[in-house]
Amino acid sequence: MISPNNFQNLKNWWIQFPFLLRLITKIRFYAAFGAGGVIYLTSLIFNDIGLSATDIGLGFTISAIIGTVTRFFTGNYLNKTGKIQSPLIASSILSILSSLCLIISRDTFFYMIGQSFVGAAAGIYWPAAEFGVPYFCDHIDTRKAYALVRSSEALGIFLGVFLGGFMTNFLHTKSIFVNDIFCMAFITYLIFKNHSSIRRNLENLQKKYVNPVKQGKLNWNKHSKIIILSIILITTSLALIQVTLPLDLVKGGVSRNALSKEITSFVISMQLILMLFLQWPVGSWISKKGRLFGLKFSLINFSLASFLLFISSYLNLPAFYLISFSLLLVSLGTASFLPTSTDLVFEIAPSSKKGFALALLSQCFAMGYFLGPFISGRILDLFGYASIIWLSISCCCFIVFVIIFKRLF
């Protein structure tokens, strides 16, 4: 039970942040709460309906392709206007449409349409949601501000998956999409309610970032390709863990027995609990290091985590413990990567291209879904297990860390 003193301390900690930073944190919480179950449980739901792993992976690929177009349109819009309200509202409406399509879907057709709306909504949402944070953080370090919003997302995703798992098992298989609809509607309400405050704040504080690239800082032209390569690799790993790992666990490995849907949901939930508790302390710790430290730390953790998933496929009794420990490493890597990558890209981007740079960063997340889930789905359909996928990811992350970072930084 929370004592009054602890509650007051928590309240004081919360109100130390500027009002609009708290607002964007709330918006991102509800977005994650609605999308959490959709992201992590959609593949399991449509696997139960009877769609093949290839079809499920193809849906995520189509979503990523459509998200590419909307991301760059949104980035260009942000560069020209600096306004985030309209994109956030548009993404909420598209997300509601996607959930409605996935609710009525009984075959591949409506599943693909729903995933198309998911991609469009994500492509509009992410550049706008990331763009507003530096302008709303006031005296707070931008990496801490990003750690805060990512922490709220970790809480939202955990609650979304936890509630989604409960509703899927005990209420209705597609209840998670109803939850998403309610969350997106509430986000729209918050934006309309605070529209004037958001507009004034953006107009007043955008002058702060007229020329953020100073002598001695990382240079966009020199370092962008290497940074983007690292981000694409890490986001591909995240895409495979979100989409392929649940299917891999329920289908079984080379020697590992298949896990039930309930145990798989439990394992995923544990990883999200770890993210919930690790995001803020890890993000705060990373903010005190060099700007590239977070990427290096993430690459090492994803390399080790993927290697453990590879080994677990060839074991049976110890596999559960290896999988659990690998997800701890995934949580550490993700907690360091999410605030670091956004802050890094925003800081080194030219002042006139910040919206485009964040759209490019958001696109890096989508690129992980281009071929990763589709190829992994084909591998699962052909071989019945995904061990080669995890070994490939492990080797790629390790090579990028050892060769690229050690030589060029």
Number of C-alpha atoms within 10 A of each C-alpha: 4 7 8 9 9 11 11 12 11 11 11 11 10 12 10 10 18 14 15 19 22 20 18 22 22 18 24 24 25 25 25 27 29 27 29 28 28 25 19 24 25 21 24 20 16 22 15 12 13 14 17 18 25 18 21 25 25 23 26 27 26 22 26 26 19 20 27 25 15 22 30 22 17 23 26 18 17 24 17 12 11 19 18 24 19 16 21 23 22 15 25 25 17 22 30 23 18 26 26 17 21 23 18 12 18 14 13 16 11 17 23 23 19 25 26 24 25 29 30 24 28 27 31 30 29 23 30 27 19 24 24 23 23 24 21 24 21 17 9 15 14 23 25 22 27 28 28 23 27 24 26 25 26 27 22 25 30 25 22 29 28 22 18 32 23 17 17 18 14 10 11 11 20 23 21 28 24 15 22 28 20 13 23 26 17 16 21 19 13 16 20 14 11 13 14 11 12 21 14 10 14 18 13 10 15 15 11 12 16 11 13 14 17 10 7 6 11 18 15 17 10 9 13 17 11 14 19 16 13 24 24 20 21 25 22 23 27 21 23 24 20 17 26 27 21 21 25 22 24 19 20 19 26 19 14 20 17 17 18 13 19 12 13 19 22 15 18 21 20 18 19 24 19 19 27 22 15 20 29 24 16 21 27 21 15 24 23 11 10 9 18 17 15 25 25 21 17 26 29 20 25 30 28 22 27 27 21 24 27 25 19 23 24 15 16 15 11 12 21 18 12 20 21 18 17 23 26 21 23 27 27 21 27 27 29 30 27 23 29 27 22 21 23 20 20 25 23 21 22 20 19 14 16 23 30 24 27 28 29 19 24 28 26 21 25 27 22 23 28 22 20 22 27 24 20 25 27 18 18 23 15 11 12 16 26 27 23 14 21 26 19 14 23 24 16 17 23 18 15 19 20 13 10 15 16 10 8 8 7
